[in-house]
């Protein structure tokens, strides 16, 4: 079981100056940014923002799998509250961007890059598979990537499973598209009943507030206390002591999940302004599809996929895509955070079954994220703020899948 064995994971700490390692990685990332800027300044910006996103994920341990699993397994909603806060921030920002792109919803279409996906059977099946898989594997795709940057070897097995799952989805994509997805509507809330941006945002924020209250009720039912805030007496500190405290709170101490969610939501808004909403499955999907096409295994054309937008795409002849920059940039940002804080360790699970859990759960996640055109980041964290009904349907399906996965995990304890 992922939760019970994680604390028993064997670790091998690298006895090298933490700041030296993180400094070298930062320098390499800056060089990479300079190279990308010479090709396309937007890709360079996306790379840097993804570095920051990976850093935030690692410092706050922001993970959707933990949010859903802890809710059902321990009755704790702390991680879910952080996710909700991130959704509030990004929803407000995304709405402003969408209004700027399409001022009149009656005469204009939704922004091409907004994560407004087809909603129907594919969304439900994708959410169920992904929610089940992320609980079994012990982490969602973004969680897998940031833990990979911390040295978790089980994340390698999860990533392998994700690639296998995406490969299976690619081989069956045209069947899904022709029989199911092509008949599913893309429902954008501002146009639904002509409620407009204000109405759609109000409904979104109200729904998030109700979920927040429901989580509070669930915690009280399970006797989860509210943790008091830690107070620092900064008035008596010198400037040097304050700067040292700030540095420690950013690079050494773990962030609260609420802070992590709020900052991640802000970064998602900036990414949308620069290029497109945040998503971490795109790079994996594009590279997997390219490998299948080049080896003659996969179909030459994935029907309708590139017209749907979102995280996943067929890829192409170049590796300089926003999806690849987001995926690898997130890992690099996590490595920077884990090395700066001294948390980078090669973590070997105590039992081989954790590798099997990672691969098995990863396969479900890979197939589900491909079918839903995104994972918990792209199909939920960037879809709900895009004011898309698909984000809510994916979230509900994800919840049910996580619940089923948690039931199985409980039996394994």
N, C-alpha and C positions, 0 to 999 in steps of 0.2 A: 504494500500500500504506500502511495507516494508520501502521504503526510507523516506516517509513523516512522518510515525509514529514512526520510530526508535528514532528520536530526542525527542519525547514526552514520551519515555519509563520511567516508574516509577523506581526509584532505591532505594535500601536500602543498605547503606554502612556499612560494618562490622567494628566497632570501636575497632579493635585489631591491635597491632603493626605489620605493614606490613612486616618488616624484620623478625620478629619472625615467622610469618606464612610461609613465603617463605623459611626461614631457616629450619623449621621443614619438609616441603615438600621435600626440597633438600636432607636433611638427610635420609628421608624415601626412596627417589629414589636411593641414594647411597647404602643403605642397599639392596634394590631390585637388584641393579647392582651386588653387591657382591654375592647374592644368584644365580643370573643367570650365573655369571662367573663360579660358582662351577659346573654348569650343562653344559653350552656351552659358551665359551668366545665370540663367534660371536653374540649370542643373547644378551649378556651383552653390547657389543659394539653398536648393533642396538638400544637397549633401550636408551642408553645415547645419541646417535645421533638423535633419535626421540624426546627426551627431548629438545635438542638444536633446532630441526626443529620447534617444537611447540612454543618454546620461540621466535624464529625469526618470525614465522607467527603472533604471538600476538603483538610483538613490532612494526612490520612494517605494520600490518593489511593487510597482503598479502592475497588477496582473488580473485579467478578467476571470481566469480559472479559479484563482484564490477567492475572488469576490463571490462567485456563485457557489463554490465548494464550501467555503467557510459558513455561508448562510445556511446551507442544508446540513452540514456536518457538525458544526459547533454552535449554530444560532447567532453567529457574529456577523453584523452588517457593516463593519468599519470600512472594508475595501469597497463594498458596493456604494457607500456614501461618497467615497472619493471619485468613483466612476460617474455618479450622478452630478457631482460638482463640475467635473470636466465637461459633461454633456451640456450643462447650463451655460458655461462660458462659451463653448464652441457654437451652441445653438444661436446665441445672441449675435456672435460674430459672423456666422455663416449667413444668417438672415440679412444682415446689413450688406454683405457681399452680393447675395442673390438679388436683393433689391436694386443694387447699383448696376448689376449686369442686365437684369430684366425688370425695369421699373413698372411696366404694365403687364400683369400676368395674363390678361385677356388677349393681348395682341402678340405677346412674345412667348417663346418656348423656354423651358428650364435650361439653365446653363449646362453646356455639354459635359463639363468636368464634374458637375455635382453628382453625388452618389445616390441618384434616384433610379432604383433598379426595378425590374419586373417583380411583381409580387404574386405568389401563388404556391403551387405544389413544390416548385424548385426551392423557393425560399424556406418553406417549412421543413422539407427534407434536409436541406443544407444546414439549417439551424440545429435540427435534432442531432445530426451526425457530428457537427462541430462541437456542440455542447457536451455530448457524451464523450467524444474523443479528448477534449481538453482536460476533463476531470480525470480520465484514466491515465493520460500522459503526465498529469501534474503541472500543466502549463498550457496556455493558449499559444498562438504563433508568436505574438510579440513577447510573451513571457519566455518562450523557448529561445528567442533571439537574444534577449538581454541576459538570460542565464548562461547562454553560450559564451557571452562576454565575461562571465564570472568564473568560467572554468568547469561548469557542470557537464560531465561526460554523458549523462542521461539526455541532455539536450541534443547531443549529436544523434543519438538514436531516434529522438522525436523528430528531428529535422529529416532524417532518412525516411521515416514513416510519412512525413508530410509530402516529401517529393514523390514517394510511391503512390500515395493517395491522389495527388494532383495528376500524376501520369495516368492513373486509371480513369480519372474524370476526363482528361483530354481525349482518351480513346473512345469515350462514350458521349462526349460533348454534343456532337452533331445529332445524335439520337435524342438527347434531352431538348436541344434547341428546336428541332423540327416537330416533335410531338408535344412538348410541354411549354417551353419558355416563349416560343413565338406567339402563343395564345394568351400569355399573361400580360396584364396591363401594368404600365408604369404610373403609379398614382402619386401625384405631387400635391401635398396638402393645401398649399395656397390656392390651387385651382379647384379643389374639392369643395363643392358648394359655393365657390367664389368667395371664400372667407378671407382671402388675401394674406399678405405677409403677417400683419398684426394678429389676425385670427389664428393662423397656423402656429406662430410662435407662442401665442397665449395658450393654445391647446397643448403644445409640447411642454412648456414650462409647468403647466398645471399637472400634466401627467407625471412629470418628474417629481414634483412636490408630493403628489399622492403616493408614489413609490417610496419616497423618502420617509413619509409618515408610516407607511406599511412596514418598512424595515425597522423603524423605531418600535413599533408594536411587536414585531417578531422578536426583537432583542429583549424587550421587557418580558415577553412570554418565556424566553429561554434564560432569563435572569442574567443578561449581559449588562454590566454596569457601564456608565459613561465615564471614561477616564478623564481625570482633572488635568488641566493644562499645566505644564511645567513653567514656573516663573523664574526668570533670570533678573537679578538685581543689577541692571546695567547702569543705573545712575551713579553707583560708586566705582565704576570701572574707568580706567584711563582709555584714551583713544586707541593705544596699542592693544590693550586687552579686548576692547570692543571689536577691532579688526580681526584679532585672533579668534574671537568667538564666532564672528560672522564666517570666517574662512572655515572653521571647524564645522559649523552647522551646514555649510554647503557641500564641502568635499569629504568630510570625515563622518559626521553623524548621519544617520538615516533620516530621510525626510518623512513627514507625515503623508499618508495616502491622499489626504485632502489637498495638500499643497501640490503634490505630484499631479493629481487630476486637473487642478486649476491651471497649472503651467502647461501641461500637455494639451489641454483644450485651447489655450492661447497659441501654442505652437501650431496646432492644426489649423487655426484661423489664418495664421501668417502663411502657412504652406498653400492654402487655398488662394490667397491673394497672389502669391508668387507664381504658382503653377497649377496645382490640383490638391484636393483633400488628402490627408495622410492615409497611408495604407502600407502594410508590410509584406503582403503575400505576392505582390506584383512581380518582384524580382525573381522569386522562387518559381513562380508559374511560367514566366517568360523563358527562363533558362531551361526549365524542364521541357517545355514545348519545343524549344529550339533543338534540344538534344534528341527528342523523339523524331522530329522531322528530318534532322541530319542523318539519323541512323535508319531512316525509312520505316520506322515503326508507327509513328503517329500520322494523322491525316495532314495533308498539305494545307488545308483550309479549315479553320474553326468558324463555322457559319455564325454570322451576326455578333460574334464576341466583341470585336473592336468597336462596334457601334453602340454597345451598351455602357461603355465607360467603366468606371470603377477601378479596383486594384488590379484585376487580372486582365491580361492581354496576350495576343499571340506572339508578341516580341517581333524581332526583325533581324536585320543584318548587323545592327550596331548594339553594343552593350551600354551605350550612353542613353539610358532611359530613366525617367523619373522613378519608375518602380524599382529598378535595380539600385538606384542611388538611395532610395528610402530603406530598402532591405539591408544592404550592407552598411549604410551610414548608421543605422540603428545599432548594429553589432559593435561598430567602432566606438560609438558614443558610450555604450555599456562598458567596454573595455577601459575606456578613459576613466569612467566613474569607479570601477572596481579596483583598478590599479592605484588611483589617487588615494582611495580610502584604505588600501591594504586588504581588500576583500577578495582579490583575485587568488583563487586556489584551484588546483586540479582536484575536482571532487569526484571520487569513485564511489558508486553506490555499494552498500554492503552485500547485496544479493543480485545475481544476474536477472532476476525477474523484473527489476526496474527497467532494464534495457528493453525487455519484451513489452512492458507497459508503455514505454516511450514509443516504440515502433508501432504497436497496435493502435494506441491513441492517436499517434501522428497520422496514420493512414486514414482514420475517420476524419480528422481535422482537414487533411489535404483534400479529400474528396468533397467534404462539406463546404469548405471555403471556396473551392472552384465553382461548385454548383450555385452557391449564394453570391458569387462574384465579389467575395471579400471575406475577411475573418472578423473577429470582434472589433478590430480597428476600422477596416474599410466598410463592412456591411452593417456595423452598429454605431461605433463612435464617430464615424464620418457620415453615416447615412441618416441617422435621426436628426442631426443638425442641418442636413440638407433638406429637411422637412419632407422626407420620403416615408410613405407608409411601410415600405419594405423593411426599413430599419426596425420598426416596432414589431412586425411579424417575425423577423429574424430573431429579435430579442426574446420574444415569448417562446419561440421554438427552442432557442438556445437554453432558456431556463428549464424547460421540460427535459431536454437532453441531459443537462447538468444534474437534474434531480435523479434521473435514472442512473447516470454514472455514479453519483454519490451513493445510491443504494447498493450498487455492486461493490464499491470501495469499502463500505461498512462491513460487508460480509467477508472481505479479505483481511480485515484487521484481526 
